Structure formats: structure tokens, C-alpha cells
Amino acid sequence: MKRLLIVILVAAGLWSAYWFVGASGTRSALTSWFDQRRADGWVADYSDFGVRGFPNRFDATWRDLSVADPATGIALDLPIFQILALSYRPNHVIAVAPHELQIATPEEKFTLTSDQLRASLRLQAGTALVLEQAQMEGTNLQLSGSDTGALDQLNLATQRTGDTTYRYGIEATGLTPPVTMLRDLLGDTALPDRMETAQLDATVTFDKPWDRSALETARPQPQQIDLTNLWAKWGVMEIRATGDLTMDELGFASGTLAVQATNWQDMVAIAQQSGALPENAAKMVMGVLGMAAQSSGNPDKLDAEITLRNGQAMLGFIPLGPVPPLRLR
């Protein structure tokens, strides 16, 4: 019994020493990161910071946290922010956002509220902190500024499948786009202001892996997108798309998208009324797509291919309009 007690006391002492050394190292590394960001010209301030959670956790908590990147002009203000990790698995962390936070861009300031917003990240061991796997969950998200938007539920998962390749799965339900965006997109067309659901399954190859440099210096830029499935349902409209796209050095995509659409006539009408598709082009699109739909046996369902090239989208020989570059700021 005496030997057992000695073993228990020694083990407890060793574990306590491990925790305090680990907590001290975590505190020092995070403090140094903030010091380096300030030296780089960032705003990186907080009123309080500590690492707690003895004996089984390293829980880093910041209060009144303000972070601003001068290169992008994006700033965050959070009354509280936490990064939680098990002490025996420090490369698997959970980031917890507050129920309300402020987001500023060069154009506008927003307030984001939620019932829950958190992410789980598994990082490769080492100083680069390469992202291996991540999951994010958000519930009852509300974005307000000069305009408002909302999302009932957001689920995102990603997994590294190659040196710079990641597979993404996204599901969003109850999306209410901002009113201005709706007006620009839909014109006066009567559609619900709330999109029922949208899903994405895609594999993306970037020019470098997602690691700590993605936050400190520059974001990885997509070079190749393998779109396995994109599906969205909005009122009477339902659309699916698959395809492979390649991005040039400016972010413009080239490739072909195979699109399946239900009630496609409404989509063409919306594009015309919003000004995205000129009247003459809309008539040509209706004619070409009408013949394609008739040949399929169901005039309300459409299978078509859209080609992207040189910043333009084409349906056969009919131009659909410009496609903006895909660049991550």
C-alpha cells in the first residue's frame, strides 16, 4: 500500500509539472504571437489573457479582444474568445466565439450574433501548425449592419487530402440574404426571402497549405476546384451543379459546369429582371434551353453545360455575363 501511494504521488507530481510547463509554454507562445503581430503593424490588444484548466486542459481565454489586419483592412472585436485543448492532445483545439462580435471591413461594419459559433481544428504537430481537419458549427446566425442577413444553421467540415488539397463539405439551412442583395439579384420577382437549404461537396487544391502563415501573411489561393456536388433549393427553384475548374494567376476560372435545374424558366426571368442578362440574350437563352428541356422529355427540367473562360460564362455560343475572380483576401 505504501509503494502504491508513493507511485500515485510521484505520478501526480509529474503530471502537475507537465501541466504547468505546458501551460507556461502555451501562454508564452500565444503572447509572443500577439507581440509579433503588433510589430508587423497589426492591432492586437486585449484587456485580460490567461491559460487555465488544470489538470486536464489548456484553456486560453482573452477578454475584450481586438484584432485588425492592415493588409486586408479586416478587424474583429470580441468581448471574449477561447481556444480550448486537452492537455494530452494539444494539437486538437476548439475555438469558441462569443454570442456577439463586431466585424469591420474597408467598406462597412457589421455585428454578428449567434446562439452558438465554434470550430474544432486538428493541427499537424510542429511550429507551422498545418491544418489537417476542421469542423465548424453555427446556429441562428444574424448579421446586421446597413443591411441584415440570417442563417438558421451552418455546418462546415474540411479534411486535408494532399499537401495543398482539402475536401470541403458545407450545409446551410434557412438562409436569408441581405435585402439589398436580394433586390440586386431578383429585381421585383416574387421569390421567398429565405432559401431553404444549400449543400456543397468540393475538393480544392491551393497554392500552399493552410497553416499559421495563412493568418499571419497571406491566404492560400485556390488553383483547382473539383465540384462534386452543389445543390440549392429556393422556393420553386432547385439547382444542382458539378464540374472541374482551374484558376489562373488572377483568380479567373476556366472549365465546364454541368447544371441541372428545375423550373429553369424562373431563373432566366430573374436574371433578366435583375439586369444580369440582357433582354436579347434572355430570349436566346430561353429558346436554346427550351429546346434542350423539350428533348429531355420534361420542359421544366434542364440539363445544360456552362463554360467559364476569360472571366466570362457561356451557354454554348450565348454569353451569360462576367464571372468575378475567386481570390481570398
N, C-alpha and C positions, 0 to 999 in steps of 0.2 A: 504493500500500500504506500509506503514511504517513497519507493522508487517511482511508482506511478504518479504520485503527487509532484515529485521533482521533474519528471518528464513533462507533465502538464504545465508547470510553472515556467520551465525553460521554453516550451513551445509558445506559450502566451507571450513571453518576453520577446522572443524572436519575431513573432507576428506583429507585436506592437512596434518594435523597432522598424520592421519593414514598412508598416503603415506610415509612421512618422517620416521616414526617409522618402517614401513615395509621395506623401502629401507635400513635403517640402520641395521636392523636385517638380511636382506639378505646379505648385504656387510660383516657383522661380521661373519655370518655362513660360507660363502664361503672362507673368509680369513683364518678362523680357520681350515677349511678343508685342505687348502694348507699347513698351518703350521704343521698340524698333519702328512701329507704325508712326508714332509721333515724330521720330527722327526723319521719317520719309515724308512728313508733311500732312499726315492724317490728323483728324480729330479722333481721339481715342481716350475718353475720360469716363470716370465712374466715381460715385461717392463712397462706395464700400466694396471690398472684394475679399473673399475668404474661401478656403478649402476645408470642408468638414466631412463627416460621415464615418468616423472611427466606429468599428474596426473593419468593416467590410466594403466601404465605398470611398471614392474620391469625388466629392460633390463640390464643384466650383460654382460660386454664386456671385453675380455682380448686381449692384443696385444703382439706379439712375445712370444707366449705361448709354453713352453717346458715341457713335462711330460714323465717320464720314470719309469717303474715299475721294480725294481731289481729282483723280484721273477720270472718274465717271460722273462725279457730282451727285452720287447717291449717298444718302445719310439715313441712319436709323437711330431712333431714341426709344429705349426700353426701360420701364421702371424697374424691371427685374429680369434677369436672364440666367439660365442654369445649364451647365454641362455636367451630366451625371455619368459615373463609370463605376463598375465593380472593381475593387482593389486588386482582385486576382485576374481581371480581364480588362486592363486599362485601355486597350485599343478598340474596345467596343463601347461607344458613348451614346448617350441620349441627350439631345438638345431640346430644352423646353422654353418656349416663348411665352410672354405674358398674355393675358386676355385682351390687352390693348397696347398697341405700339404705334409709333409715328414713322412714316416713310417720306423722305423728301427726294425729289428728282430735280434736274435743272429746270424742268417746266412747272412742277406743281408739288404740293404737299398733300399727303393722304394720312388717314387714320385707319388702321386695320384692327378690327375686333374679332374675337372668336371664342367659342366655348372651349376649344382645345386646338392647339397647334404645336406639334412636336415631331422630331425626326430622330430616327435611330441610325447610327452610322458605324460600320465596321471598317477600320483603317488598317492598312498594311503596317506592320511593325517597322520602325525606322523614323528618321527625322523628317523625311519627305511627306509622311502621312498620306500616302496614296489611298484614295477611296476604293474599297473593294465591293461594298454593298451598302445600300441605304434604303430606308423606308420613311415616308412622311405621311402624317395623318392630320387633317384639318376638319373641324366640324363647325358649322354655322359661321362661316367667314363673311364679314361685312366690310367692304371698302368704301370709304366716304372721303370726299374732297369737294371740288367744284361739281363733281358728278358722283354717283353711287353705283355700286355693283355688289353682288352677293353670290355665295356658293354654299349649298347645303352641306355637301360632303366632298372631300378631296382625298384620294388615296394615290400615292406615287411610290413606285418601287424601281430600283435600278441595281444592276449587278455587272461588275466588270467581267467581260468575257475574253478580253485580249489586252495587249499592252496599252492601247489607247481606245479600246472599243467597249461600249456599255450597252446593255439592253435595258429598255425602259418600258414600264407598264403604268399607265395613268387611267384613272377613272374619276370622273367628276359628275355629280348629280345636282340638279336644282340650280343651274347657272342662270343668274340674272345679269346680263351685260349692262354697262352704264347706258343711260338714256341717250346721250349724245352718240355713242357708238351704234346703238340700235337705230337711231334716226338716219345716221350716215349709211348704215348697211341696208336698212329695209325701206327707207323712204316712208310712204304712207301705207305700205302693205300691212294688212291685218295679220299678224302672227303673234303668238303668245310672247310676253316679255320674258318668259322663263324657259330655258332649254332643259328638257327632261334629263338627258344623260349624254355623255360623250366618253369614248374609250379610245385609248391609243396603245398599240404594241409596236415598238420600233427598236432597231439596233442602229446605234450611231457610232461612227469612227471619228475621233477628234485628232487634231494635230499634236496633242500632248495629253498625258493622263490628267485626271482631276486630282490634284494634290494641294498642299498648302500654298503653292505659288499661284493657284487659281484665284485665291483671295488676296494674296499679297501683291502680285504684279499684274498678270493678265489672264483672262478667262480662256480656256481651251475653245477652239473654234471647230465646228463640225465640218468634216470633209466628205463624208459619205453617210447617207441615210437609207437604211433598208426598212421601208414601211410595210410591216407585216399586215397591219390592220388599223384603219381609222374608221370609227363608227360614231355617228351622232344622230340623235332624234330630236327634232324641234317642231312641235305642232304636227302638221300634216306631212312635213318633210322628213325623209330618212335618207342618209347618205353613207356609203362605205367607199374606202379608197385603199389601194395597195400600190406599191411601186418602189423603184430604186432611183435615188437622186444623188448627184455628185455636185459639190460646191466648188466654185473657183476661188481664187485668192481674194476676191471682193465679197464673197458670200452668195453670189448668184447661183441658183440651182439649175442643173440640166438633167433631163431624164424624162421618163414617162410614168404617169399615174393612171392606173385602171380604176375608173369610177363607176359605181353602181348607185343609182338614185331612184327613189320612189317619189311620185308627184313632182317630177323634174320641171314641169311647166311653171310651177310656182317659183322655183329657183331662178329661172330665166326672167320671169316677170319682176322678181325682187331686184336682180342685178340691173335690169333696165331702169326701173323706177328710182333706184339709188344713184344712177348715173355711172355705175361701174361698167355697163355695157351699152354702147350707143344703139339707137333705135334700129338703124340699118343692120348692124351686126346682130342684134337680138332677133330680127326676122330671119336672118340666115341661119342662126343657131337653132331657132325653133324648127325651121324646115329640115335641116340636116338631122337633128336629134329626133324629130318626129318620124322620119323615115327609118332611123335606126331602131327606135322603140317599136314601130309597127312590125319590123322584121322579126323582133323577138317574140311577138305574139301578145304582148301586153303594152298598150300605148302609154300607161302610167309608170312603167318601169324602164329604166335605161341602163345600158352598158356602153361606156364610151372611154376613149383614151385621150388624156390631155398631155400635151407635150410642153415641157418647160425648156426654154433655150434663150440665152442672151437677155435675161431679165423679162421675158415675155411668156405668156401662156397661150397655147394654140390648141384649138379643137379642129384637127385636120388642117385645112387652109384658112380657118376663121380665127382671127386674133381675139382673145378674150380679155386682154389687158395686161398691164405690167405686174410683175411679181417682185416685191421688195427683197433685198438681200437678207440672208439669215446670218446675223453677226451678234455675238453675245458681248454685251458691254461689260 
